[in-house]
Amino acid sequence: MKISDVMTPNPRTVAPSDSIQAVARIMRDEDTGVVPVVENGRVRGLVTDRDIVIRALADGNFQVKVGDIVSDDVVTCTPEMSTAEASDLMGEHQVRRLPVVDKDERLVGIVSLGDLAVKERRDSRMGETLENISEGVKRH
């Protein structure tokens, strides 16, 4: 199965100059914990609800911009990639979500471990991927 079969197409995005309140509203409205940060049509990173809490709110930084807290070590996949390859990427890089980019590196979707598990119904592979993702957490 290909990523294009399971991804969420055209996710809502924010710019680095947007406020954390703007991204929080998107998270609320879209019922998601992650929003891609896009600059000039290209993925700069992801911002998560955890990023907002840990990197801004915990220190009382209510005026911080998305670009100040974005997780910019982003790993991407392509729509043509197989779900098995994406699952391996997630495990290798210990991430639960991958922005999906086209050949010009423009965002076209996002895929999560949950998308792979629900749409592919391959519990053993997803369990293995989750175990690989969580490996770093166990060490701390």
Backbone hydrogen bonds in HBPLUS format (Angstrom, degrees):
<---DONOR---> <-ACCEPTOR-->    atom                        ^
c    i                          cat <-CA-CA->   ^        H-A-AA   ^      H-
h    n   atom  resd res      DA  || num        DHA   H-A  angle D-A-AA Bond
n    s   type  num  typ     dist DA aas  dist angle  dist       angle   num
A0083-THR N   A0001-MET O   2.83 MM  82  5.81 152.2  1.91 161.0 159.2     1
A0005-ASP N   A0002-LYS O   2.97 MM   3  5.44 149.4  2.06 110.1 119.3     2
A0003-ILE N   A0081-MET O   2.88 MM  78  5.77 152.1  1.96 172.3 175.7     3
A0006-VAL N   A0003-ILE O   2.97 MM   3  5.34 148.4  2.07 112.3 121.3     4
A0007-MET N   A0003-ILE O   2.88 MM   4  5.73 144.7  2.01 169.6 176.6     5
A0004-SER N   A0079-PRO O   3.02 MM  75  4.51 147.6  2.13 139.1 129.0     6
A0008-THR N   A0110-ILE O   2.83 MM 102  5.34 174.8  1.83 161.3 160.1     7
A0110-ILE N   A0008-THR O   2.94 MM 102  5.34 141.9  2.09 136.5 148.5     8
A0010-ASN N   A0108-VAL O   3.00 MM  98  5.30 160.9  2.04 122.7 122.1     9
A0014-VAL N   A0036-PRO O   3.07 MM  22  6.52 153.6  2.14 156.6 164.5    10
A0038-VAL N   A0014-VAL O   2.83 MM  24  6.13 157.8  1.88 166.8 172.4    11
A0018-ASP N   A0015-ALA O   3.01 MM   3  5.41 166.0  2.03 117.2 121.8    12
A0067-GLY N   A0016-PRO O   2.75 MM  51  3.92 155.2  1.81 132.3 123.8    13
A0066-VAL N   A0018-ASP O   2.80 MM  48  5.63 166.1  1.82 166.8 169.3    14
A0023-VAL N   A0019-SER O   3.33 MM   4  6.77 158.2  2.38 147.1 151.5    15
A0024-ALA N   A0020-ILE O   2.92 MM   4  6.04 152.9  1.99 142.5 150.7    16
A0025-ARG N   A0021-GLN O   2.95 MM   4  6.16 150.6  2.04 146.3 153.3    17
A0026-ILE N   A0022-ALA O   3.19 MM   4  6.50 155.4  2.25 143.6 149.7    18
A0027-MET N   A0023-VAL O   2.96 MM   4  6.25 160.2  2.00 149.9 155.3    19
A0028-ARG N   A0024-ALA O   2.92 MM   4  6.19 155.9  1.98 147.1 153.5    20
A0029-ASP N   A0025-ARG O   2.80 MM   4  5.99 173.9  1.80 156.8 158.5    21
A0030-GLU N   A0026-ILE O   2.81 MM   4  5.78 157.8  1.85 153.6 158.9    22
A0031-ASP N   A0027-MET O   2.89 MM   4  5.44 113.0  2.35 131.4 144.2    23
A0032-THR N   A0027-MET O   3.04 MM   5  4.84 154.9  2.11 130.9 138.9    24
A0031-ASP N   A0028-ARG O   3.35 MM   3  5.11 150.0  2.45  94.9 103.5    25
A0049-ASP N   A0033-GLY O   2.93 MM  16  5.22 142.9  2.07 142.1 143.1    26
A0035-VAL N   A0047-VAL O   2.94 MM  12  5.50 154.9  2.00 152.8 161.0    27
A0047-VAL N   A0035-VAL O   3.00 MM  12  5.50 160.9  2.03 148.5 154.5    28
A0037-VAL N   A0045-GLY O   2.82 MM   8  5.20 175.0  1.82 144.0 142.4    29
A0044-ARG N   A0037-VAL O   2.71 MM   7  5.53 169.6  1.72 157.4 160.7    30
A0045-GLY N   A0037-VAL O   3.37 MM   8  5.20 149.5  2.47 138.8 137.7    31
A0039-GLU N   A0042-ARG O   2.88 MM   3  5.41 161.0  1.92 155.3 155.7    32
A0042-ARG N   A0039-GLU O   3.07 MM   3  5.41 165.3  2.10 116.0 118.3    33
A0046-LEU N   A0071-SER O   3.11 MM  25  5.38 159.1  2.15 142.4 144.6    34
A0071-SER N   A0046-LEU O   2.89 MM  25  5.38 160.0  1.93 163.3 162.2    35
A0051-ASP N   A0048-THR O   3.05 MM   3  5.02 117.1  2.46  93.4 108.6    36
A0052-ILE N   A0048-THR O   3.16 MM   4  6.57 157.6  2.21 151.4 156.0    37
A0053-VAL N   A0049-ASP O   3.14 MM   4  6.43 162.1  2.17 146.8 151.1    38
A0054-ILE N   A0050-ARG O   2.80 MM   4  5.88 173.4  1.80 163.2 163.7    39
A0055-ARG N   A0051-ASP O   2.84 MM   4  5.36 152.1  1.91 137.6 147.1    40
A0056-ALA N   A0052-ILE O   3.19 MM   4  5.32 130.5  2.45 124.0 131.4    41
A0057-LEU N   A0052-ILE O   2.97 MM   5  6.30 163.0  2.00 161.2 163.6    42
A0058-ALA N   A0053-VAL O   2.86 MM   5  5.76 150.9  1.94 160.5 164.2    43
A0059-ASP N   A0056-ALA O   3.15 MM   3  5.69 140.6  2.31 113.0 122.8    44
A0061-ASN N   A0056-ALA O   2.93 MM   5  4.77 156.1  1.99 144.4 136.7    45
A0060-GLY N   A0057-LEU O   2.90 MM   3  4.83 160.2  1.93 105.9 111.9    46
A0062-PHE N   A0060-GLY O   3.15 MM   2  5.78 127.2  2.45 104.8  90.3    47
A0068-ASP N   A0065-LYS O   2.94 MM   3  5.48 150.1  2.03 114.3 123.3    48
A0069-ILE N   A0066-VAL O   3.01 MM   3  5.50 150.7  2.10 114.4 122.7    49
A0070-VAL N   A0066-VAL O   2.99 MM   4  5.88 124.3  2.31 156.6 172.6    50
A0077-CYS N   A0099-PRO O   3.02 MM  22  6.43 154.0  2.09 158.4 165.5    51
A0101-VAL N   A0077-CYS O   2.88 MM  24  6.25 163.1  1.90 167.7 166.3    52
A0081-MET N   A0078-THR O   3.14 MM   3  5.36 151.1  2.22 107.3 115.8    53
A0086-ALA N   A0082-SER O   3.03 MM   4  6.37 159.2  2.07 149.8 155.6    54
A0087-SER N   A0083-THR O   2.88 MM   4  5.99 154.6  1.94 142.6 149.8    55
A0088-ASP N   A0084-ALA O   2.97 MM   4  6.22 154.9  2.03 145.3 151.8    56
A0089-LEU N   A0085-GLU O   2.92 MM   4  6.21 154.2  1.98 147.0 154.2    57
A0090-MET N   A0086-ALA O   2.91 MM   4  6.18 159.5  1.95 151.7 156.6    58
A0091-GLY N   A0087-SER O   3.05 MM   4  6.32 162.3  2.09 149.1 153.4    59
A0092-GLU N   A0088-ASP O   2.86 MM   4  6.03 163.5  1.89 152.7 157.6    60
A0093-HIS N   A0089-LEU O   2.94 MM   4  6.05 159.0  1.98 152.5 157.0    61
A0094-GLN N   A0090-MET O   2.79 MM   4  5.49 108.9  2.31 137.2 152.7    62
A0095-VAL N   A0090-MET O   3.03 MM   5  4.93 154.2  2.10 132.6 140.4    63
A0094-GLN N   A0091-GLY O   3.41 MM   3  4.96 153.0  2.49  92.1  99.7    64
A0113-LEU N   A0096-ARG O   2.80 MM  17  5.26 141.6  1.94 157.4 157.2    65
A0098-LEU N   A0111-VAL O   2.79 MM  13  5.37 158.8  1.84 158.9 166.2    66
A0111-VAL N   A0098-LEU O   2.94 MM  13  5.37 160.1  1.98 148.0 154.4    67
A0100-VAL N   A0109-GLY O   2.76 MM   9  4.80 173.0  1.76 131.6 129.1    68
A0108-VAL N   A0100-VAL O   2.77 MM   8  5.66 174.5  1.77 161.8 160.7    69
A0109-GLY N   A0100-VAL O   3.27 MM   9  4.80 140.1  2.44 137.9 133.2    70
A0102-ASP N   A0106-ARG O   2.90 MM   4  5.43 152.4  1.98 144.4 150.3    71
A0105-GLU N   A0102-ASP O   2.87 MM   3  5.18 156.6  1.93 121.0 122.1    72
A0115-ASP N   A0112-SER O   3.04 MM   3  5.06 117.2  2.45  94.6 109.6    73
A0116-LEU N   A0112-SER O   3.13 MM   4  6.54 159.5  2.17 152.0 156.4    74
A0117-ALA N   A0113-LEU O   2.93 MM   4  6.19 158.8  1.98 150.3 156.5    75
A0118-VAL N   A0114-GLY O   2.86 MM   4  5.96 170.0  1.86 157.1 159.3    76
A0119-LYS N   A0115-ASP O   2.97 MM   4  5.86 165.5  1.99 148.7 153.3    77
A0120-GLU N   A0116-LEU O   2.97 MM   4  5.48 142.3  2.12 132.7 142.1    78
A0121-ARG N   A0117-ALA O   2.96 MM   4  5.23 140.5  2.12 124.4 134.4    79
A0126-MET N   A0122-ARG O   3.13 MM   4  6.34 167.7  2.15 159.6 163.5    80
A0127-GLY N   A0123-ASP O   2.83 MM   4  5.89 154.4  1.90 148.2 155.5    81
A0128-GLU N   A0124-SER O   3.04 MM   4  6.19 154.2  2.11 142.3 149.1    82
A0129-THR N   A0125-ARG O   2.87 MM   4  6.14 155.4  1.93 147.8 155.1    83
A0130-LEU N   A0126-MET O   2.84 MM   4  6.02 166.1  1.86 150.7 154.4    84
A0131-GLU N   A0127-GLY O   2.94 MM   4  6.09 150.9  2.02 140.9 149.2    85
A0132-ASN N   A0128-GLU O   2.99 MM   4  6.29 153.6  2.06 145.6 152.2    86
A0133-ILE N   A0129-THR O   2.86 MM   4  6.17 156.9  1.91 153.6 160.6    87
A0134-SER N   A0130-LEU O   2.91 MM   4  6.01 157.5  1.96 147.4 153.3    88
A0135-GLU N   A0131-GLU O   3.08 MM   4  6.07 116.7  2.49 135.9 150.1    89
A0135-GLU N   A0132-ASN O   3.34 MM   3  5.15 149.0  2.45  94.3 103.1    90
A0137-VAL N   A0134-SER O   2.96 MM   3  5.16 122.9  2.30 104.1 119.4    91
A0138-LYS N   A0134-SER O   3.08 MM   4  6.40 152.0  2.16 158.0 166.2    92
A0140-HIS N   A0137-VAL O   3.26 MM   3  5.53 145.7  2.38 104.4 113.4    93
